[in-house]
Amino acid sequence: MNTSRIVFHHGPQSRSTSTLMLLEELGAQYDMHVLNLAAGEQRQAGYLKVNPMGKVPAISHHGQLVTERPAIFNYLADLFPQAGLAPGLGDPLRGPYLRWLAFYGSCFEPAVLDKYMNNAVPPAGTCPYGDHDTVLGLVEAQLQVGPWLLGDRFTAADILWANALDYTMSFGLVARRPVFEAYVARLKVRPAIIRAAVQDEALARAQQRAAA
């Protein structure tokens, strides 16, 4: 096995689609291990040896495992500095960039899922993300500056966030707001994103045909 190559563990039409988009934007060379999530392959012994959480995406590089999308995005964007998708150390935007990568996993996703599932949420003073409405309001306010999360600078964080907003709005987890929809639309016309979407759709169709 060539451990210097990126191994990408992917389930089509899932959260890991955003990682496929990032890999295409970076122009990265990678080997894809495709899992059929509908068949539960992510919970089978073979994959649990890779990621005991039974979740995608995951990447392996130099024999080391990286999971959790904010970490994966941070790692990959730094690995390909020539693509310009991550502000470097010393860049004033580095801090805001890391903030929004972390904010996705620590605030946005738990707030959205708690709201959707009607989970009991502790008072804002003890809730890790504060409260749902403030989380969504902060994201909307940040995107109103636009066109991207950090203003004119397109970064890996935009792939994570635009894909997440597209996904959550399509399932009714997040209410459609004009600023969110415009942001998603800007991402979807990028050539690398179109390539990734076409590839992902083909993988999903292949799995559906195999199951029929």
SVG drawing of the C-alpha trace seen along z (x, -y; Angstrom):
<svg xmlns="http://www.w3.org/2000/svg" viewBox="-39 -43 43 51">
<polyline fill="none" stroke="black" stroke-width="0.4" points="0.0,0.0 1.2,-3.5 0.5,-5.4 1.5,-8.7 -1.7,-8.6 -4.9,-9.9 -7.4,-7.2 -10.9,-8.6 -13.7,-6.6 -16.9,-7.8 -20.6,-7.2 -22.4,-8.8 -25.0,-11.4 -24.0,-11.9 -22.0,-14.3 -18.9,-13.0 -19.9,-14.4 -18.4,-17.7 -15.0,-16.1 -15.3,-14.8 -15.9,-18.4 -12.9,-19.6 -10.6,-16.9 -11.7,-18.0 -11.2,-21.7 -7.7,-20.9 -6.8,-18.9 -5.7,-16.1 -4.9,-12.5 -6.8,-10.1 -8.0,-6.5 -11.7,-6.2 -13.1,-3.5 -16.9,-3.6 -19.3,-2.4 -23.0,-1.6 -24.6,-3.4 -28.0,-2.1 -26.7,1.5 -25.0,0.6 -21.4,1.2 -20.2,-1.6 -21.2,0.5 -19.5,3.7 -16.4,5.1 -14.1,4.2 -14.9,0.5 -15.1,0.3 -11.4,1.3 -10.8,-2.0 -13.2,-4.2 -14.8,-2.6 -17.4,-5.3 -18.8,-3.8 -19.0,-7.2 -18.0,-8.8 -16.0,-10.7 -12.7,-9.5 -9.3,-9.8 -6.0,-7.9 -2.7,-9.5 0.8,-8.4 -0.8,-5.6 -2.7,-7.9 -6.5,-8.3 -8.3,-11.7 -12.0,-11.9 -14.5,-14.7 -15.0,-17.1 -13.5,-20.2 -10.3,-18.3 -10.3,-16.7 -10.9,-20.1 -8.2,-21.8 -5.7,-19.0 -6.4,-18.7 -6.5,-22.4 -3.1,-22.8 -1.7,-19.8 -2.3,-21.6 -1.3,-25.2 -0.9,-25.8 -4.7,-25.6 -5.1,-28.6 -8.1,-27.3 -6.6,-27.9 -5.2,-31.1 -1.7,-30.4 -0.1,-31.0 0.4,-34.8 -2.6,-35.6 -5.1,-37.7 -7.9,-35.4 -6.3,-32.3 -8.1,-32.8 -11.6,-33.4 -11.1,-30.5 -10.4,-28.1 -13.2,-29.6 -15.8,-28.8 -14.5,-25.3 -14.8,-24.6 -18.1,-26.5 -19.7,-24.0 -19.1,-20.9 -19.3,-22.5 -22.3,-24.7 -24.2,-24.5 -24.7,-20.8 -25.7,-20.1 -28.0,-23.1 -29.8,-22.0 -30.2,-18.4 -31.4,-19.3 -34.0,-21.5 -35.1,-19.0 -35.3,-16.1 -37.0,-18.2 -34.2,-17.3 -34.3,-18.9 -31.7,-21.8 -30.1,-23.2 -30.2,-27.0 -28.0,-29.0 -25.5,-29.6 -24.8,-25.8 -25.5,-24.7 -22.3,-24.2 -23.6,-26.1 -25.7,-28.8 -29.0,-28.6 -30.3,-27.6 -31.5,-31.0 -28.3,-32.7 -26.3,-30.1 -28.3,-30.5 -28.3,-34.3 -24.6,-34.4 -24.2,-32.3 -26.6,-34.5 -24.9,-37.7 -21.5,-36.4 -22.7,-35.4 -24.4,-38.8 -21.0,-40.3 -20.3,-37.8 -19.9,-36.5 -18.1,-33.9 -17.8,-33.2 -14.7,-35.3 -15.8,-38.0 -14.1,-37.9 -11.8,-35.0 -13.1,-31.5 -11.8,-28.9 -12.3,-25.2 -14.7,-26.4 -17.1,-27.5 -17.3,-24.0 -18.1,-22.7 -20.7,-25.3 -22.5,-25.6 -22.8,-21.9 -24.1,-21.7 -26.7,-24.4 -27.8,-22.8 -28.2,-19.5 -30.0,-20.8 -32.3,-23.0 -33.2,-20.2 -34.5,-18.1 -36.2,-21.0 -33.8,-21.0 -32.9,-24.6 -35.4,-27.1 -34.6,-28.5 -33.2,-32.0 -32.3,-34.1 -28.7,-34.5 -28.3,-30.8 -29.8,-29.9 -27.7,-32.4 -24.5,-31.2 -25.3,-27.6 -26.0,-28.6 -22.6,-30.3 -20.8,-27.1 -22.8,-24.8 -21.6,-26.5 -17.9,-26.0 -16.4,-23.4 -14.8,-21.3 -18.1,-21.1 -20.0,-20.1 -17.4,-17.3 -17.8,-16.1 -21.6,-16.2 -21.7,-14.2 -19.3,-11.7 -21.3,-11.3 -24.6,-10.9 -23.0,-8.2 -21.8,-6.3 -25.3,-6.5 -27.0,-5.3 -24.5,-2.4 -25.4,-1.3 -29.1,-1.6 -28.8,0.6 -26.8,3.2 -29.5,3.3 -32.3,3.7"/>
</svg>
